[in-house]
Amino acid sequence: MPQLNPNPWFTIMLLTWFTFSLLIQPKLLSFIPTNNPTDKTTTTKPTPWTWPWT
């Protein structure tokens, strides 16, 4: 069963992760997001639930 031989696949996986980590990820992280997150402040205080039997 050649698919269980980890010799070529482990090297390919490592090269792929190094490529992603060193080349692609910094390029993606350098993009400026178009919608900056804003702080969501709650100005209204929720009213407590009024139970009909109390």
mmJSON file of the N, C-alpha and C atoms, coordinates in Angstrom:
{"data_MODEL":{"atom_site":{
"group_PDB":["ATOM","ATOM","ATOM","ATOM","ATOM","ATOM","ATOM","ATOM","ATOM","ATOM","ATOM","ATOM","ATOM","ATOM","ATOM","ATOM","ATOM","ATOM","ATOM","ATOM","ATOM","ATOM","ATOM","ATOM","ATOM","ATOM","ATOM","ATOM","ATOM","ATOM","ATOM","ATOM","ATOM","ATOM","ATOM","ATOM","ATOM","ATOM","ATOM","ATOM","ATOM","ATOM","ATOM","ATOM","ATOM","ATOM","ATOM","ATOM","ATOM","ATOM","ATOM","ATOM","ATOM","ATOM","ATOM","ATOM","ATOM","ATOM","ATOM","ATOM","ATOM","ATOM","ATOM","ATOM","ATOM","ATOM","ATOM","ATOM","ATOM","ATOM","ATOM","ATOM","ATOM","ATOM","ATOM","ATOM","ATOM","ATOM","ATOM","ATOM","ATOM","ATOM","ATOM","ATOM","ATOM","ATOM","ATOM","ATOM","ATOM","ATOM","ATOM","ATOM","ATOM","ATOM","ATOM","ATOM","ATOM","ATOM","ATOM","ATOM","ATOM","ATOM","ATOM","ATOM","ATOM","ATOM","ATOM","ATOM","ATOM","ATOM","ATOM","ATOM","ATOM","ATOM","ATOM","ATOM","ATOM","ATOM","ATOM","ATOM","ATOM","ATOM","ATOM","ATOM","ATOM","ATOM","ATOM","ATOM","ATOM","ATOM","ATOM","ATOM","ATOM","ATOM","ATOM","ATOM","ATOM","ATOM","ATOM","ATOM","ATOM","ATOM","ATOM","ATOM","ATOM","ATOM","ATOM","ATOM","ATOM","ATOM","ATOM","ATOM","ATOM","ATOM","ATOM","ATOM","ATOM","ATOM","ATOM","ATOM","ATOM","ATOM"],
"id":[1,2,3,4,5,6,7,8,9,10,11,12,13,14,15,16,17,18,19,20,21,22,23,24,25,26,27,28,29,30,31,32,33,34,35,36,37,38,39,40,41,42,43,44,45,46,47,48,49,50,51,52,53,54,55,56,57,58,59,60,61,62,63,64,65,66,67,68,69,70,71,72,73,74,75,76,77,78,79,80,81,82,83,84,85,86,87,88,89,90,91,92,93,94,95,96,97,98,99,100,101,102,103,104,105,106,107,108,109,110,111,112,113,114,115,116,117,118,119,120,121,122,123,124,125,126,127,128,129,130,131,132,133,134,135,136,137,138,139,140,141,142,143,144,145,146,147,148,149,150,151,152,153,154,155,156,157,158,159,160,161,162],
"type_symbol":["N","C","C","N","C","C","N","C","C","N","C","C","N","C","C","N","C","C","N","C","C","N","C","C","N","C","C","N","C","C","N","C","C","N","C","C","N","C","C","N","C","C","N","C","C","N","C","C","N","C","C","N","C","C","N","C","C","N","C","C","N","C","C","N","C","C","N","C","C","N","C","C","N","C","C","N","C","C","N","C","C","N","C","C","N","C","C","N","C","C","N","C","C","N","C","C","N","C","C","N","C","C","N","C","C","N","C","C","N","C","C","N","C","C","N","C","C","N","C","C","N","C","C","N","C","C","N","C","C","N","C","C","N","C","C","N","C","C","N","C","C","N","C","C","N","C","C","N","C","C","N","C","C","N","C","C","N","C","C","N","C","C"],
"label_atom_id":["N","CA","C","N","CA","C","N","CA","C","N","CA","C","N","CA","C","N","CA","C","N","CA","C","N","CA","C","N","CA","C","N","CA","C","N","CA","C","N","CA","C","N","CA","C","N","CA","C","N","CA","C","N","CA","C","N","CA","C","N","CA","C","N","CA","C","N","CA","C","N","CA","C","N","CA","C","N","CA","C","N","CA","C","N","CA","C","N","CA","C","N","CA","C","N","CA","C","N","CA","C","N","CA","C","N","CA","C","N","CA","C","N","CA","C","N","CA","C","N","CA","C","N","CA","C","N","CA","C","N","CA","C","N","CA","C","N","CA","C","N","CA","C","N","CA","C","N","CA","C","N","CA","C","N","CA","C","N","CA","C","N","CA","C","N","CA","C","N","CA","C","N","CA","C","N","CA","C","N","CA","C","N","CA","C","N","CA","C"],
"label_alt_id":[null,null,null,null,null,null,null,null,null,null,null,null,null,null,null,null,null,null,null,null,null,null,null,null,null,null,null,null,null,null,null,null,null,null,null,null,null,null,null,null,null,null,null,null,null,null,null,null,null,null,null,null,null,null,null,null,null,null,null,null,null,null,null,null,null,null,null,null,null,null,null,null,null,null,null,null,null,null,null,null,null,null,null,null,null,null,null,null,null,null,null,null,null,null,null,null,null,null,null,null,null,null,null,null,null,null,null,null,null,null,null,null,null,null,null,null,null,null,null,null,null,null,null,null,null,null,null,null,null,null,null,null,null,null,null,null,null,null,null,null,null,null,null,null,null,null,null,null,null,null,null,null,null,null,null,null,null,null,null,null,null,null],
"label_comp_id":["MET","MET","MET","PRO","PRO","PRO","GLN","GLN","GLN","LEU","LEU","LEU","ASN","ASN","ASN","PRO","PRO","PRO","ASN","ASN","ASN","PRO","PRO","PRO","TRP","TRP","TRP","PHE","PHE","PHE","THR","THR","THR","ILE","ILE","ILE","MET","MET","MET","LEU","LEU","LEU","LEU","LEU","LEU","THR","THR","THR","TRP","TRP","TRP","PHE","PHE","PHE","THR","THR","THR","PHE","PHE","PHE","SER","SER","SER","LEU","LEU","LEU","LEU","LEU","LEU","ILE","ILE","ILE","GLN","GLN","GLN","PRO","PRO","PRO","LYS","LYS","LYS","LEU","LEU","LEU","LEU","LEU","LEU","SER","SER","SER","PHE","PHE","PHE","ILE","ILE","ILE","PRO","PRO","PRO","THR","THR","THR","ASN","ASN","ASN","ASN","ASN","ASN","PRO","PRO","PRO","THR","THR","THR","ASP","ASP","ASP","LYS","LYS","LYS","THR","THR","THR","THR","THR","THR","THR","THR","THR","THR","THR","THR","LYS","LYS","LYS","PRO","PRO","PRO","THR","THR","THR","PRO","PRO","PRO","TRP","TRP","TRP","THR","THR","THR","TRP","TRP","TRP","PRO","PRO","PRO","TRP","TRP","TRP","THR","THR","THR"],
"label_asym_id":["A","A","A","A","A","A","A","A","A","A","A","A","A","A","A","A","A","A","A","A","A","A","A","A","A","A","A","A","A","A","A","A","A","A","A","A","A","A","A","A","A","A","A","A","A","A","A","A","A","A","A","A","A","A","A","A","A","A","A","A","A","A","A","A","A","A","A","A","A","A","A","A","A","A","A","A","A","A","A","A","A","A","A","A","A","A","A","A","A","A","A","A","A","A","A","A","A","A","A","A","A","A","A","A","A","A","A","A","A","A","A","A","A","A","A","A","A","A","A","A","A","A","A","A","A","A","A","A","A","A","A","A","A","A","A","A","A","A","A","A","A","A","A","A","A","A","A","A","A","A","A","A","A","A","A","A","A","A","A","A","A","A"],
"label_entity_id":["1","1","1","1","1","1","1","1","1","1","1","1","1","1","1","1","1","1","1","1","1","1","1","1","1","1","1","1","1","1","1","1","1","1","1","1","1","1","1","1","1","1","1","1","1","1","1","1","1","1","1","1","1","1","1","1","1","1","1","1","1","1","1","1","1","1","1","1","1","1","1","1","1","1","1","1","1","1","1","1","1","1","1","1","1","1","1","1","1","1","1","1","1","1","1","1","1","1","1","1","1","1","1","1","1","1","1","1","1","1","1","1","1","1","1","1","1","1","1","1","1","1","1","1","1","1","1","1","1","1","1","1","1","1","1","1","1","1","1","1","1","1","1","1","1","1","1","1","1","1","1","1","1","1","1","1","1","1","1","1","1","1"],
"label_seq_id":[1,1,1,2,2,2,3,3,3,4,4,4,5,5,5,6,6,6,7,7,7,8,8,8,9,9,9,10,10,10,11,11,11,12,12,12,13,13,13,14,14,14,15,15,15,16,16,16,17,17,17,18,18,18,19,19,19,20,20,20,21,21,21,22,22,22,23,23,23,24,24,24,25,25,25,26,26,26,27,27,27,28,28,28,29,29,29,30,30,30,31,31,31,32,32,32,33,33,33,34,34,34,35,35,35,36,36,36,37,37,37,38,38,38,39,39,39,40,40,40,41,41,41,42,42,42,43,43,43,44,44,44,45,45,45,46,46,46,47,47,47,48,48,48,49,49,49,50,50,50,51,51,51,52,52,52,53,53,53,54,54,54],
"pdbx_PDB_ins_code":[null,null,null,null,null,null,null,null,null,null,null,null,null,null,null,null,null,null,null,null,null,null,null,null,null,null,null,null,null,null,null,null,null,null,null,null,null,null,null,null,null,null,null,null,null,null,null,null,null,null,null,null,null,null,null,null,null,null,null,null,null,null,null,null,null,null,null,null,null,null,null,null,null,null,null,null,null,null,null,null,null,null,null,null,null,null,null,null,null,null,null,null,null,null,null,null,null,null,null,null,null,null,null,null,null,null,null,null,null,null,null,null,null,null,null,null,null,null,null,null,null,null,null,null,null,null,null,null,null,null,null,null,null,null,null,null,null,null,null,null,null,null,null,null,null,null,null,null,null,null,null,null,null,null,null,null,null,null,null,null,null,null],
"Cartn_x":[0.846,0.0,0.891,1.106,2.032,1.484,0.171,-0.359,-0.017,0.406,0.766,2.24,2.972,4.374,4.481,4.922,4.928,6.121,7.016,8.251,8.013,7.334,7.188,6.125,5.091,3.96,4.264,5.077,5.423,6.255,7.153,7.974,7.112,6.171,5.265,4.417,3.929,3.128,3.952,5.176,6.018,6.331,6.64,6.92,5.689,4.544,3.312,3.061,3.242,3.012,4.061,5.295,6.308,6.013,5.554,5.197,4.054,3.063,1.934,2.363,3.139,3.508,4.467,5.372,6.405,6.091,5.303,5.059,3.625,2.676,1.289,0.665,0.896,0.257,0.65,1.916,2.223,1.603,1.502,0.888,-0.595,-1.257,-2.682,-2.918,-2.038,-2.229,-1.905,-1.246,-0.903,-2.063,-3.118,-4.273,-5.009,-5.508,-6.266,-7.739,-8.385,-9.802,-10.644,-11.673,-12.509,-13.491,-13.954,-14.889,-14.189,-13.76,-13.108,-14.142,-13.798,-14.765,-14.99,-16.193,-16.529,-17.004,-16.827,-17.302,-18.816,-19.433,-20.88,-21.237,-21.759,-22.127,-23.633,-24.044,-25.483,-25.917,-26.803,-27.264,-28.565,-29.323,-30.581,-30.388,-30.989,-30.916,-32.149,-31.972,-33.133,-34.048,-35.312,-36.283,-36.506,-36.708,-36.928,-38.277,-38.312,-39.538,-40.594,-41.797,-42.876,-43.732,-43.742,-44.513,-45.962,-46.893,-48.303,-48.79,-48.161,-48.663,-48.007,-47.144,-46.519,-47.109],
"Cartn_y":[-1.18,0.0,1.244,1.838,2.969,4.246,4.371,5.607,5.744,4.669,4.742,5.062,5.167,5.521,7.033,7.474,8.912,9.666,8.96,9.602,10.776,10.649,11.838,12.802,12.302,13.158,14.074,13.612,14.465,15.658,15.433,16.522,17.517,17.014,17.889,18.718,18.089,18.817,19.911,19.597,20.607,21.767,21.468,22.527,23.402,22.776,23.54,24.481,23.998,24.845,25.952,25.648,26.702,27.764,27.328,28.287,29.176,28.568,29.358,30.319,29.828,30.644,31.777,31.535,32.531,33.443,32.972,33.773,34.284,33.401,33.778,34.52,34.061,34.673,36.146,36.531,37.969,38.821,38.26,39.006,39.225,38.207,38.348,39.286,39.232,40.071,41.536,41.836,43.222,43.996,43.313,43.996,44.785,45.932,46.769,46.374,46.068,45.699,46.906,46.683,47.789,48.251,47.342,47.71,47.542,48.647,48.579,48.263,47.422,47.114,48.324,48.509,49.609,49.054,49.842,49.439,49.549,48.496,48.513,48.762,49.928,50.271,50.176,49.619,49.513,50.715,51.506,52.704,52.441,51.483,51.191,50.018,50.139,49.076,48.18,46.882,46.027,46.036,46.013,45.986,44.547,44.309,42.941,42.426,41.147,40.505,40.578,40.979,41.036,39.779,39.003,37.767,38.064,37.458,37.789,37.293,36.312,35.753,36.362,37.346,37.933,39.281],
"Cartn_z":[0.0,0.0,0.0,-1.137,-1.218,-0.586,-0.437,0.135,1.625,2.266,3.671,3.886,2.82,2.937,3.184,4.369,4.665,4.103,3.484,3.049,2.091,0.967,0.106,0.619,1.266,1.616,2.792,3.695,4.825,4.358,3.445,2.899,2.134,1.369,0.618,1.574,2.638,3.603,4.281,4.677,5.314,4.372,3.152,2.186,1.941,1.92,1.725,2.895,4.113,5.281,5.386,5.06,5.077,4.025,2.867,1.819,2.279,2.872,3.356,4.459,5.395,6.55,6.189,5.295,5.012,3.834,2.888,1.689,1.583,1.727,1.454,2.631,3.839,4.996,5.191,5.131,5.274,4.169,2.993,1.894,2.17,2.69,2.993,4.175,5.159,6.337,6.074,4.993,4.699,4.09,3.667,3.095,4.171,3.788,4.714,4.584,5.681,5.574,5.178,4.417,3.939,5.006,5.844,6.907,8.245,8.819,10.112,11.189,12.13,13.18,14.089,14.493,15.376,16.711,17.736,19.052,19.094,19.545,19.654,21.117,21.366,22.731,22.873,23.952,24.207,25.026,24.471,25.157,25.903,25.477,26.157,27.095,28.24,29.225,29.042,28.974,28.761,29.991,29.715,30.817,31.25,32.55,32.989,32.52,32.4,31.952,33.056,32.69,33.676,33.531,34.588,34.547,34.935,34.241,34.519,35.87,36.483,37.744,38.981,38.777,39.968,40.283],
"occupancy":[1.0,1.0,1.0,1.0,1.0,1.0,1.0,1.0,1.0,1.0,1.0,1.0,1.0,1.0,1.0,1.0,1.0,1.0,1.0,1.0,1.0,1.0,1.0,1.0,1.0,1.0,1.0,1.0,1.0,1.0,1.0,1.0,1.0,1.0,1.0,1.0,1.0,1.0,1.0,1.0,1.0,1.0,1.0,1.0,1.0,1.0,1.0,1.0,1.0,1.0,1.0,1.0,1.0,1.0,1.0,1.0,1.0,1.0,1.0,1.0,1.0,1.0,1.0,1.0,1.0,1.0,1.0,1.0,1.0,1.0,1.0,1.0,1.0,1.0,1.0,1.0,1.0,1.0,1.0,1.0,1.0,1.0,1.0,1.0,1.0,1.0,1.0,1.0,1.0,1.0,1.0,1.0,1.0,1.0,1.0,1.0,1.0,1.0,1.0,1.0,1.0,1.0,1.0,1.0,1.0,1.0,1.0,1.0,1.0,1.0,1.0,1.0,1.0,1.0,1.0,1.0,1.0,1.0,1.0,1.0,1.0,1.0,1.0,1.0,1.0,1.0,1.0,1.0,1.0,1.0,1.0,1.0,1.0,1.0,1.0,1.0,1.0,1.0,1.0,1.0,1.0,1.0,1.0,1.0,1.0,1.0,1.0,1.0,1.0,1.0,1.0,1.0,1.0,1.0,1.0,1.0,1.0,1.0,1.0,1.0,1.0,1.0],
"B_iso_or_equiv":[0.0,0.0,0.0,0.0,0.0,0.0,0.0,0.0,0.0,0.0,0.0,0.0,0.0,0.0,0.0,0.0,0.0,0.0,0.0,0.0,0.0,0.0,0.0,0.0,0.0,0.0,0.0,0.0,0.0,0.0,0.0,0.0,0.0,0.0,0.0,0.0,0.0,0.0,0.0,0.0,0.0,0.0,0.0,0.0,0.0,0.0,0.0,0.0,0.0,0.0,0.0,0.0,0.0,0.0,0.0,0.0,0.0,0.0,0.0,0.0,0.0,0.0,0.0,0.0,0.0,0.0,0.0,0.0,0.0,0.0,0.0,0.0,0.0,0.0,0.0,0.0,0.0,0.0,0.0,0.0,0.0,0.0,0.0,0.0,0.0,0.0,0.0,0.0,0.0,0.0,0.0,0.0,0.0,0.0,0.0,0.0,0.0,0.0,0.0,0.0,0.0,0.0,0.0,0.0,0.0,0.0,0.0,0.0,0.0,0.0,0.0,0.0,0.0,0.0,0.0,0.0,0.0,0.0,0.0,0.0,0.0,0.0,0.0,0.0,0.0,0.0,0.0,0.0,0.0,0.0,0.0,0.0,0.0,0.0,0.0,0.0,0.0,0.0,0.0,0.0,0.0,0.0,0.0,0.0,0.0,0.0,0.0,0.0,0.0,0.0,0.0,0.0,0.0,0.0,0.0,0.0,0.0,0.0,0.0,0.0,0.0,0.0],
"pdbx_formal_charge":[null,null,null,null,null,null,null,null,null,null,null,null,null,null,null,null,null,null,null,null,null,null,null,null,null,null,null,null,null,null,null,null,null,null,null,null,null,null,null,null,null,null,null,null,null,null,null,null,null,null,null,null,null,null,null,null,null,null,null,null,null,null,null,null,null,null,null,null,null,null,null,null,null,null,null,null,null,null,null,null,null,null,null,null,null,null,null,null,null,null,null,null,null,null,null,null,null,null,null,null,null,null,null,null,null,null,null,null,null,null,null,null,null,null,null,null,null,null,null,null,null,null,null,null,null,null,null,null,null,null,null,null,null,null,null,null,null,null,null,null,null,null,null,null,null,null,null,null,null,null,null,null,null,null,null,null,null,null,null,null,null,null],
"auth_seq_id":[1,1,1,2,2,2,3,3,3,4,4,4,5,5,5,6,6,6,7,7,7,8,8,8,9,9,9,10,10,10,11,11,11,12,12,12,13,13,13,14,14,14,15,15,15,16,16,16,17,17,17,18,18,18,19,19,19,20,20,20,21,21,21,22,22,22,23,23,23,24,24,24,25,25,25,26,26,26,27,27,27,28,28,28,29,29,29,30,30,30,31,31,31,32,32,32,33,33,33,34,34,34,35,35,35,36,36,36,37,37,37,38,38,38,39,39,39,40,40,40,41,41,41,42,42,42,43,43,43,44,44,44,45,45,45,46,46,46,47,47,47,48,48,48,49,49,49,50,50,50,51,51,51,52,52,52,53,53,53,54,54,54],
"auth_comp_id":["MET","MET","MET","PRO","PRO","PRO","GLN","GLN","GLN","LEU","LEU","LEU","ASN","ASN","ASN","PRO","PRO","PRO","ASN","ASN","ASN","PRO","PRO","PRO","TRP","TRP","TRP","PHE","PHE","PHE","THR","THR","THR","ILE","ILE","ILE","MET","MET","MET","LEU","LEU","LEU","LEU","LEU","LEU","THR","THR","THR","TRP","TRP","TRP","PHE","PHE","PHE","THR","THR","THR","PHE","PHE","PHE","SER","SER","SER","LEU","LEU","LEU","LEU","LEU","LEU","ILE","ILE","ILE","GLN","GLN","GLN","PRO","PRO","PRO","LYS","LYS","LYS","LEU","LEU","LEU","LEU","LEU","LEU","SER","SER","SER","PHE","PHE","PHE","ILE","ILE","ILE","PRO","PRO","PRO","THR","THR","THR","ASN","ASN","ASN","ASN","ASN","ASN","PRO","PRO","PRO","THR","THR","THR","ASP","ASP","ASP","LYS","LYS","LYS","THR","THR","THR","THR","THR","THR","THR","THR","THR","THR","THR","THR","LYS","LYS","LYS","PRO","PRO","PRO","THR","THR","THR","PRO","PRO","PRO","TRP","TRP","TRP","THR","THR","THR","TRP","TRP","TRP","PRO","PRO","PRO","TRP","TRP","TRP","THR","THR","THR"],
"auth_asym_id":["A","A","A","A","A","A","A","A","A","A","A","A","A","A","A","A","A","A","A","A","A","A","A","A","A","A","A","A","A","A","A","A","A","A","A","A","A","A","A","A","A","A","A","A","A","A","A","A","A","A","A","A","A","A","A","A","A","A","A","A","A","A","A","A","A","A","A","A","A","A","A","A","A","A","A","A","A","A","A","A","A","A","A","A","A","A","A","A","A","A","A","A","A","A","A","A","A","A","A","A","A","A","A","A","A","A","A","A","A","A","A","A","A","A","A","A","A","A","A","A","A","A","A","A","A","A","A","A","A","A","A","A","A","A","A","A","A","A","A","A","A","A","A","A","A","A","A","A","A","A","A","A","A","A","A","A","A","A","A","A","A","A"],
"auth_atom_id":["N","CA","C","N","CA","C","N","CA","C","N","CA","C","N","CA","C","N","CA","C","N","CA","C","N","CA","C","N","CA","C","N","CA","C","N","CA","C","N","CA","C","N","CA","C","N","CA","C","N","CA","C","N","CA","C","N","CA","C","N","CA","C","N","CA","C","N","CA","C","N","CA","C","N","CA","C","N","CA","C","N","CA","C","N","CA","C","N","CA","C","N","CA","C","N","CA","C","N","CA","C","N","CA","C","N","CA","C","N","CA","C","N","CA","C","N","CA","C","N","CA","C","N","CA","C","N","CA","C","N","CA","C","N","CA","C","N","CA","C","N","CA","C","N","CA","C","N","CA","C","N","CA","C","N","CA","C","N","CA","C","N","CA","C","N","CA","C","N","CA","C","N","CA","C","N","CA","C","N","CA","C","N","CA","C","N","CA","C"],
"pdbx_PDB_model_num":[1,1,1,1,1,1,1,1,1,1,1,1,1,1,1,1,1,1,1,1,1,1,1,1,1,1,1,1,1,1,1,1,1,1,1,1,1,1,1,1,1,1,1,1,1,1,1,1,1,1,1,1,1,1,1,1,1,1,1,1,1,1,1,1,1,1,1,1,1,1,1,1,1,1,1,1,1,1,1,1,1,1,1,1,1,1,1,1,1,1,1,1,1,1,1,1,1,1,1,1,1,1,1,1,1,1,1,1,1,1,1,1,1,1,1,1,1,1,1,1,1,1,1,1,1,1,1,1,1,1,1,1,1,1,1,1,1,1,1,1,1,1,1,1,1,1,1,1,1,1,1,1,1,1,1,1,1,1,1,1,1,1]
}}}
